[in-house]
Amino acid sequence: SKFVNDQWMTKNGFLNDAQEHKPWWWDIKVQKLNLSAPLILLPEVSCQKAIEILQEKGYDQAPVVAESGLILGMVTLSNTLSSVQDGNVEFSDPVTKVTYDQFSKVSLEDSLGKLSCLLENDHFAIVVHEQMQFSGNGSSSTKQTVLGVATAMDLLTFVSSKDKK
């Protein structure tokens, strides 16, 4: 049934034009959002420290990325606080205990239309850039770098600021 679901097809790159009457911004690239560089948390950061950092820096969420560059997921202030209050985790536990490991990714070259479809089900999408990485023996791998976190508010702000002009 997922193959007849336009949202699933768009999210997984099988369908580009999920909407017949697209708004003016639909085909504009994600890079036009001019997102600021995200705050990144390493997996060993404690829940207590994550809460302090997010509050101090004024963020609601942050990607959790291993030193190797592997994106482990997202941590949100509300989920961390509620998990601690519910007794599911301790303040001293690593932030990976409250990390959402299911998240959507978009590139700077993806359209705002694709981002919009993802944001219908998700609160955010991690904006990534893929690059080839070569080791000394000539083998290669693809590494993803987190460039930003896009939310519905980012999209709405972009659309509404351009609509006024």
N, C-alpha and C positions, 0 to 999 in steps of 0.2 A: 504493500500500500504506500510505502514511502516514495515509490517511483511515480505516483500520481499526485504527490503533494508538492505543489509549486515552491513552498518555502524550503522544503528539504532539498529539492532539485537545485534551487538558487544557492543555498548555503554550501552545497557540495560541488558547485561549479558546472552543473549540467544544463542549467537554464539561465539565460541572461535577461530576457525580456518577460519577466513574470507579470508585468502590468501593461495593459493595452494602452491606456491613456496616461503616459508618464508625465510627471511634473517637469518643469524646466531644469531642475537641478539633477534629475535622475542619472544622467550620463557623465556628470562632473566627477573628477577623480577625488579620492579620499584625501590626497595630499593638499587639496585646496582648503581643508579645514584648519590648516596651520596649527596642529595640536602641539602643545608644549611637551618637552621630554618628560617621560614618566618617572616617578619615584619607584625604584626597584628594591625589593627586599630579598635578601639571601635566605635560604631555607632554614638556617640555624637560628634566625632571629626569634626571640621568644614572643609569645602572644602579648605579654606586658609591654615589651619594647615596641612591638608593631603598633599597638594602640597609641603609645606615646608619640611615636614618629608620625603616624597618620594625623593625629590631632595637632601636633606642633606644626606640621607642614601644610595643614589644611586640605588633606586629601580624604576621600571616602573609601578609596580602594587603591591597591597597588599590585602589580605583577610580582610573582615570586619566581625568581630565576636562579638556577644553580650556577656556580662559578664557571662551569663548562659552557654556559649559555643556554642550556635546556630550559625552556619555559615550563614551569611546573603547574602554573595556574594563577588564580587571582585570590587575594585576600581582601575582604571588605571590613570596614570598621564595625558595621552593624552585626555581621555574622560573628565576628570575633568577640564582641561584647556579649552577645546573646549566648554564645557557646560557653563562655566563662561563667556567666550568671546562671545558666542552666546546670552547671557542674559537669558538663561534658568534657571540658578541658581545664587545665590549670594555667594560671598566668605564666608559669615557668615553662610550659610546653612549647615546643617549636611551632612556628607559625604554619608549618605544613599540616598540622592537625585541623586547621580551619580553612585550608586553601581549597577553593573550587577548582577541581581538575578538569571540568568540562567547560570549555569556553570556545568562543568563535574567534577566528583570526581573519584579518583582511590585510591587503598590501596597500601601499600608497597609490598603486595603479588601479585598484578596484574602484568601481563606481559607487557613488553615494546611494544609488538605487540598491545595490547589493547590501551595503551597510544598513540601509533602512529595513530591508527584509530581515536581516540578522537581528536588528534591534526590536523587531516585533516580538521576539521570544526571549531575547537575552537583554540584560541590563547594560552590557558593554561589549565591545569587541576589541581585542588586542591588535594593534597595528604593527605589523612585522615587516622586516626586510630580509630576504633570503640572499645569502652569499655563499659562493663556493669557497671551501677551505681545503688547502692542500697540505699534506704532511711531508716529512723529509723523504719518505720512500715513494712519493708520487701519488699515493692514494688520495682520493678526494671525498669530501662529504659536504653536505649542505648545512649551514648554520643559520639560525634565525635570530635576528636582533630585534628587541622590542623598541619601537620608535614612539609609541604613544598608546593611549587608551581612549577609544571613541565611545561616547555615550549618546543617548537620544538628545540630551541637552546640547551637546556640541553640534549635532545635526540641525536641531531646531534653531539654535543661535545663528548658524550659517545661513539657513534658508530665510529666516526672518530679517536678518540684516541686509541681505541682497534684495529681498522683496520690497524694501522701503526705498531702494534707489531707483 
